């Protein structure tokens, strides 16, 4: 992400820091997400430690790679159950790229795998219609439903995408925004306290930083106390 200061003139950073944790399950872009969250004024920790994750006001699940391996890593570390626990307790969670896809019921990638089941639906390869995969680069996202996650963003806004698969939510009301690559696909989703984006906000200049700041504010307003270990 180049020249953050230049891309965020007039941008409203967080008034008060909020403690966010990036879920470390060994998949992808943790450091770049950490840098972007620190830039908007959050206190950020990258960890797989359950108690440290429980202490955070919100969790971010990044990810680059294959769905089956991502789920296997989460399960091996017990992070699948922890994410479901925190969502049940009202803690907001943001899934980025693969981290968004893992929230769905299942995928067809590499023979298929079960996901977290937070959002009903399946993850399929993009209907690319002779276009190259993966889909890499800036692409316009159309925001259809107002949400605290996208507050202050225009109805049509470009974000940076890197992916070959995308989810098909079972319920249209879970889709906040869509993009098109050969065919339309869900690019922003939300259900309960889970928010997901198929693009990479940490690589999407001022618009991505605004979205991350919005998520941090959601976490601050949720203000869920530290859970007592069972």
KEKE-3310 file (N, C-alpha, C; in steps of 0.2 Angstrom, whole numbers, plus 5000, padded with zeros to 4 digits):
npx = (5004:5004:5010:5002:4998:4996:4985:4974:4971:4960:4954:4945:4952:4952:4945:4947:4958:4955:4956:4961:4962:4971:4968:4978:4981:4990:4988:4992:4990:4994:5003:5002:4988:4989:4997:4989:4978:4984:4987:4975:4973:4971:4974:4984:4985:4993:4989:4987:4983:4971:4966:4971:4964:4951:4952:4951:4942:4937:4938:4949:4949:4961:4967:4974:4974:4970:4953:4951:4963:4964:4953:4957:4968:4962:4954:4964:4970:4960:4953:4942:4931:4933:4930:4917:4912:4915:4907:4895:4894:4893:4904:4911:4917:4928:4930:4942:4944:4950:4947:4934:4927:4928:4918:4907:4895:4901:4913:4917:4930:4945:4940:4931:4925:4920:4914:4913:4900:4893:4887:4874:4877:4887:4904:4911:4920:4924:4913:4920:4920:4930:4939:4954:4960:4968:4957:4963:4967:4961:4943:4927:4915:4898:4888:4874:4866:4863:4876:4884:4897:4901:4899:4900:4906:4905:4892:4896:4912:4929:4939:4953:4955:4960:4958:4950:4939:4922:4909:4892:4879:4865:4855:4849:4848:4859:4869:4879:4886:4891:4901:4908:4915:4916:4904:4892:4897:4896:4903:4904:4898:4886:4881:4873:4885:4895:4906:4911:4923:4927:4937:4953:4955:4966:4974:4968:4969:4963:4949:4948:4955:4945:4934:4940:4942:4929:4924:4932:4926:4913:4917:4921:4909:4902:4908:4910:4912:4927:4928:4925:4935:4930)
npy = (4994:5010:5026:5030:5042:5052:5046:5048:5061:5071:5061:5053:5047:5035:5041:5037:5024:5006:4989:4977:4961:4951:4936:4923:4910:4905:4909:4919:4937:4944:4954:4965:4968:4971:4983:4992:4993:4998:5010:5017:5019:5009:4998:4984:4966:4951:4935:4918:4914:4909:4916:4929:4932:4932:4943:4954:4968:4966:4954:4950:4941:4937:4931:4921:4909:4892:4886:4873:4870:4882:4880:4868:4872:4881:4873:4864:4872:4875:4887:4888:4885:4895:4907:4905:4905:4918:4926:4922:4928:4941:4948:4958:4952:4952:4946:4944:4942:4925:4924:4928:4919:4907:4908:4903:4889:4879:4874:4871:4870:4861:4848:4850:4856:4858:4873:4887:4889:4901:4910:4906:4897:4893:4892:4895:4893:4907:4913:4915:4917:4915:4925:4928:4918:4919:4932:4948:4963:4981:4983:4988:4990:4989:4995:4990:4990:5000:5000:5000:4996:5001:5014:5031:5028:5029:5024:5017:5010:5008:4993:4983:4967:4950:4934:4918:4911:4914:4918:4912:4917:4910:4918:4933:4944:4945:4950:4964:4971:4970:4964:4963:4951:4944:4938:4943:4944:4941:4953:4960:4956:4952:4946:4945:4948:4946:4952:4952:4954:4952:4957:4966:4976:4982:4984:4994:5008:5024:5021:5008:5009:5017:5008:4999:5007:5010:4997:4995:5005:4999:4988:4995:5001:4990:4984:4972:4963:4956:4938:4925:4912:4895)
npz = (5000:4995:5000:5011:5018:5008:5002:5011:5015:5024:5029:5042:5056:5069:5085:5097:5102:5098:5103:5092:5085:5075:5067:5068:5058:5049:5035:5023:5022:5034:5039:5031:5033:5047:5047:5040:5049:5060:5055:5054:5067:5076:5090:5087:5087:5081:5082:5088:5100:5111:5123:5121:5109:5114:5122:5114:5106:5093:5079:5066:5051:5040:5024:5011:4999:4998:5002:5008:5015:5023:5032:5038:5045:5054:5061:5067:5076:5085:5082:5074:5083:5092:5085:5082:5095:5099:5090:5094:5107:5103:5098:5085:5069:5056:5040:5027:5010:5008:5021:5022:5014:5021:5031:5025:5021:5014:5001:4984:4980:4976:4977:4988:5004:5021:5029:5041:5042:5046:5038:5027:5012:4997:4991:4976:4960:4951:4938:4925:4911:4900:4904:4912:4926:4942:4947:4946:4953:4952:4954:4952:4965:4969:4980:4988:5000:5014:5027:5043:5040:5028:5028:5023:5011:4993:4982:4972:4971:4970:4973:4978:4971:4973:4968:4964:4967:4974:4985:4985:4992:5001:5005:4999:5006:5014:5006:5004:4994:4977:4964:4947:4937:4923:4927:4939:4956:4974:4984:4996:5011:5025:5041:5055:5068:5059:5046:5029:5016:4999:4993:4995:5008:5014:5004:4996:4996:5001:5001:5006:5019:5025:5026:5035:5046:5049:5052:5064:5072:5073:5081:5093:5097:5100:5112:5120:5135:5142:5140:5152:5154:5151)
capx = (5000:5009:5009:4995:4996:4993:4978:4970:4970:4953:4951:4943:4954:4948:4946:4950:4961:4952:4960:4959:4966:4971:4968:4984:4980:4995:4986:4992:4992:4993:5007:4999:4982:4991:4999:4983:4974:4988:4987:4969:4973:4969:4979:4983:4989:4993:4990:4982:4982:4964:4964:4972:4959:4945:4952:4950:4935:4935:4943:4950:4952:4963:4968:4976:4976:4964:4948:4951:4969:4962:4948:4961:4972:4958:4952:4969:4971:4954:4951:4935:4926:4933:4927:4909:4910:4915:4902:4889:4895:4892:4910:4912:4922:4929:4933:4945:4946:4948:4943:4927:4924:4928:4912:4901:4894:4906:4916:4919:4937:4949:4935:4926:4927:4915:4916:4911:4893:4891:4883:4872:4879:4893:4909:4912:4924:4921:4910:4925:4919:4936:4943:4959:4960:4964:4954:4968:4967:4955:4937:4921:4910:4892:4885:4867:4862:4867:4878:4890:4904:4902:4897:4904:4909:4901:4888:4901:4919:4934:4943:4958:4954:4964:4954:4948:4933:4918:4903:4885:4875:4859:4850:4851:4849:4866:4874:4879:4889:4893:4906:4907:4921:4913:4897:4892:4898:4896:4910:4903:4892:4886:4876:4874:4891:4901:4906:4915:4924:4930:4943:4958:4954:4972:4978:4963:4970:4958:4942:4950:4956:4939:4931:4943:4940:4921:4924:4935:4921:4908:4920:4921:4903:4899:4910:4909:4918:4932:4925:4928:4937:4926)
capy = (5000:5016:5033:5031:5049:5055:5044:5048:5067:5073:5055:5053:5041:5034:5046:5033:5017:5000:4983:4972:4955:4947:4928:4920:4903:4903:4910:4925:4944:4947:4960:4971:4970:4974:4990:4996:4994:5003:5017:5020:5021:5004:4994:4977:4960:4945:4930:4912:4913:4910:4921:4935:4934:4934:4950:4959:4970:4963:4950:4951:4934:4938:4925:4920:4902:4887:4885:4867:4871:4887:4877:4863:4876:4884:4867:4861:4877:4877:4893:4888:4885:4901:4912:4905:4908:4926:4929:4921:4933:4948:4951:4958:4948:4954:4941:4947:4937:4919:4924:4929:4913:4902:4909:4900:4882:4874:4876:4866:4870:4856:4843:4852:4856:4862:4879:4888:4889:4907:4913:4900:4897:4890:4896:4892:4896:4913:4912:4920:4917:4916:4929:4925:4918:4923:4939:4952:4971:4985:4982:4992:4987:4992:4994:4990:4990:5004:4997:5003:4994:5005:5021:5036:5026:5030:5019:5013:5012:5003:4990:4978:4960:4944:4928:4914:4909:4919:4915:4913:4917:4907:4923:4939:4950:4944:4953:4971:4974:4965:4966:4959:4948:4939:4938:4946:4940:4944:4956:4962:4952:4953:4942:4946:4952:4944:4956:4949:4957:4947:4961:4967:4983:4984:4986:4997:5015:5027:5018:5002:5012:5020:5002:4996:5012:5008:4991:4997:5009:4994:4985:4999:5002:4983:4984:4966:4962:4950:4932:4921:4905:4890)
capz = (5000:4994:5002:5015:5020:5002:5000:5016:5017:5025:5032:5049:5059:5076:5090:5103:5100:5099:5103:5087:5085:5068:5069:5064:5056:5044:5029:5020:5022:5041:5041:5028:5037:5053:5045:5038:5055:5064:5052:5056:5074:5081:5093:5084:5089:5077:5087:5088:5107:5112:5128:5118:5105:5118:5125:5109:5105:5087:5076:5059:5049:5034:5021:5004:4998:4997:5007:5012:5019:5028:5037:5042:5049:5059:5066:5071:5081:5088:5080:5072:5088:5095:5081:5083:5102:5100:5087:5099:5112:5101:5096:5078:5065:5049:5035:5021:5005:5010:5028:5021:5011:5026:5035:5022:5023:5011:4995:4979:4979:4978:4979:4993:5011:5025:5032:5048:5043:5049:5032:5023:5005:4995:4988:4969:4956:4947:4931:4922:4904:4896:4907:4916:4934:4946:4945:4950:4951:4955:4951:4955:4969:4969:4987:4988:5006:5019:5033:5046:5037:5022:5029:5020:5005:4988:4980:4967:4974:4967:4978:4975:4972:4971:4970:4959:4970:4977:4988:4983:4998:5000:5006:4996:5011:5017:5002:5004:4988:4972:4958:4941:4933:4919:4930:4946:4962:4981:4986:5003:5015:5032:5044:5063:5069:5054:5040:5025:5010:4995:4991:5001:5010:5016:4997:4992:4997:5005:5002:5010:5025:5028:5028:5041:5052:5050:5056:5071:5076:5075:5087:5099:5100:5103:5119:5124:5140:5141:5142:5157:5151:5153)
cpx = (5004:5006:5002:4993:4993:4986:4973:4969:4962:4950:4950:4946:4950:4950:4950:4953:4956:4956:4957:4964:4965:4972:4973:4983:4985:4994:4987:4994:4991:4997:5004:4992:4984:4993:4994:4979:4977:4987:4980:4968:4971:4975:4978:4988:4988:4994:4985:4981:4974:4962:4966:4967:4953:4946:4951:4943:4933:4940:4943:4953:4954:4964:4970:4977:4969:4960:4950:4957:4967:4958:4952:4965:4968:4956:4958:4971:4965:4951:4944:4930:4927:4930:4919:4907:4910:4909:4895:4889:4894:4899:4910:4918:4922:4933:4936:4947:4945:4945:4936:4924:4923:4921:4906:4900:4899:4908:4917:4926:4941:4945:4930:4928:4921:4918:4913:4903:4890:4886:4881:4874:4885:4898:4911:4917:4921:4919:4914:4924:4925:4940:4948:4958:4967:4962:4959:4967:4961:4949:4931:4917:4904:4889:4877:4863:4866:4870:4884:4897:4906:4900:4902:4907:4903:4897:4892:4908:4923:4938:4948:4956:4959:4961:4952:4941:4929:4912:4897:4881:4868:4853:4852:4852:4855:4871:4873:4881:4891:4898:4905:4914:4918:4906:4897:4893:4897:4903:4910:4897:4892:4880:4877:4880:4897:4900:4912:4916:4928:4937:4948:4958:4961:4977:4973:4963:4965:4952:4943:4951:4949:4935:4933:4942:4933:4921:4927:4930:4915:4911:4919:4914:4900:4902:4908:4914:4921:4928:4928:4929:4932:4930)
cpy = (5006:5022:5034:5038:5052:5053:5045:5056:5069:5067:5055:5047:5040:5039:5043:5026:5011:4994:4978:4967:4952:4940:4925:4912:4901:4904:4917:4932:4947:4953:4966:4973:4974:4982:4994:4998:4999:5010:5021:5021:5015:5001:4987:4972:4955:4939:4924:4910:4914:4916:4928:4937:4935:4941:4956:4961:4968:4959:4951:4944:4936:4931:4925:4913:4898:4886:4879:4868:4876:4884:4872:4867:4879:4879:4865:4866:4878:4883:4894:4889:4892:4907:4911:4907:4915:4929:4928:4926:4940:4952:4952:4955:4951:4949:4945:4941:4930:4919:4925:4923:4908:4903:4905:4893:4878:4877:4870:4866:4864:4850:4844:4852:4860:4868:4881:4888:4896:4911:4907:4902:4893:4894:4892:4896:4902:4911:4917:4921:4919:4921:4925:4924:4917:4930:4944:4959:4974:4983:4986:4988:4991:4990:4995:4991:4994:4999:5001:5002:4998:5012:5026:5034:5028:5024:5014:5015:5006:5000:4985:4971:4955:4938:4924:4911:4915:4915:4916:4912:4914:4913:4930:4945:4950:4948:4961:4975:4968:4969:4962:4957:4942:4938:4941:4941:4944:4947:4959:4959:4954:4949:4943:4950:4950:4949:4953:4953:4952:4951:4962:4974:4986:4986:4991:5005:5018:5024:5012:5004:5014:5014:4999:5001:5011:5002:4992:5000:5004:4990:4989:5000:4995:4982:4978:4965:4956:4944:4928:4914:4900:4884)
cpz = (5000:4996:5005:5016:5014:5001:5005:5019:5018:5028:5039:5052:5066:5081:5096:5100:5102:5098:5098:5087:5078:5070:5064:5063:5050:5037:5027:5023:5029:5042:5037:5031:5043:5052:5044:5044:5060:5061:5053:5063:5079:5084:5090:5086:5084:5082:5086:5095:5109:5117:5125:5113:5108:5121:5120:5108:5098:5084:5069:5056:5041:5030:5014:5004:4997:5003:5011:5017:5025:5034:5041:5047:5055:5064:5070:5077:5086:5087:5077:5077:5092:5091:5082:5090:5102:5096:5091:5104:5110:5099:5088:5075:5058:5045:5029:5016:5007:5017:5027:5018:5016:5031:5032:5024:5020:5004:4990:4977:4981:4980:4985:5000:5015:5028:5038:5048:5046:5044:5028:5015:5004:4991:4981:4965:4952:4940:4927:4914:4900:4898:4911:4923:4936:4944:4950:4948:4954:4951:4955:4959:4970:4976:4986:4994:5011:5025:5036:5043:5032:5022:5027:5014:4999:4986:4976:4969:4971:4973:4974:4976:4969:4973:4963:4961:4973:4980:4985:4989:4997:5001:5003:5001:5015:5012:5002:4998:4984:4967:4953:4938:4929:4921:4937:4951:4969:4983:4993:5006:5022:5035:5052:5064:5064:5048:5036:5018:5005:4992:4997:5003:5012:5010:4993:4994:5002:5007:5007:5018:5029:5030:5034:5047:5054:5054:5063:5075:5078:5081:5093:5102:5103:5110:5123:5129:5139:5144:5148:5154:5155:5156)
residu = (UNK:UNK:UNK:UNK:UNK:UNK:UNK:UNK:UNK:UNK:UNK:UNK:UNK:UNK:UNK:UNK:UNK:UNK:UNK:UNK:UNK:UNK:UNK:UNK:UNK:UNK:UNK:UNK:UNK:UNK:UNK:UNK:UNK:UNK:UNK:UNK:UNK:UNK:UNK:UNK:UNK:UNK:UNK:UNK:UNK:UNK:UNK:UNK:UNK:UNK:UNK:UNK:UNK:UNK:UNK:UNK:UNK:UNK:UNK:UNK:UNK:UNK:UNK:UNK:UNK:UNK:UNK:UNK:UNK:UNK:UNK:UNK:UNK:UNK:UNK:UNK:UNK:UNK:UNK:UNK:UNK:UNK:UNK:UNK:UNK:UNK:UNK:UNK:UNK:UNK:UNK:UNK:UNK:UNK:UNK:UNK:UNK:UNK:UNK:UNK:UNK:UNK:UNK:UNK:UNK:UNK:UNK:UNK:UNK:UNK:UNK:UNK:UNK:UNK:UNK:UNK:UNK:UNK:UNK:UNK:UNK:UNK:UNK:UNK:UNK:UNK:UNK:UNK:UNK:UNK:UNK:UNK:UNK:UNK:UNK:UNK:UNK:UNK:UNK:UNK:UNK:UNK:UNK:UNK:UNK:UNK:UNK:UNK:UNK:UNK:UNK:UNK:UNK:UNK:UNK:UNK:UNK:UNK:UNK:UNK:UNK:UNK:UNK:UNK:UNK:UNK:UNK:UNK:UNK:UNK:UNK:UNK:UNK:UNK:UNK:UNK:UNK:UNK:UNK:UNK:UNK:UNK:UNK:UNK:UNK:UNK:UNK:UNK:UNK:UNK:UNK:UNK:UNK:UNK:UNK:UNK:UNK:UNK:UNK:UNK:UNK:UNK:UNK:UNK:UNK:UNK:UNK:UNK:UNK:UNK:UNK:UNK:UNK:UNK:UNK:UNK:UNK:UNK:UNK:UNK:UNK:UNK:UNK:UNK:UNK:UNK:UNK:UNK:UNK:UNK)
# end
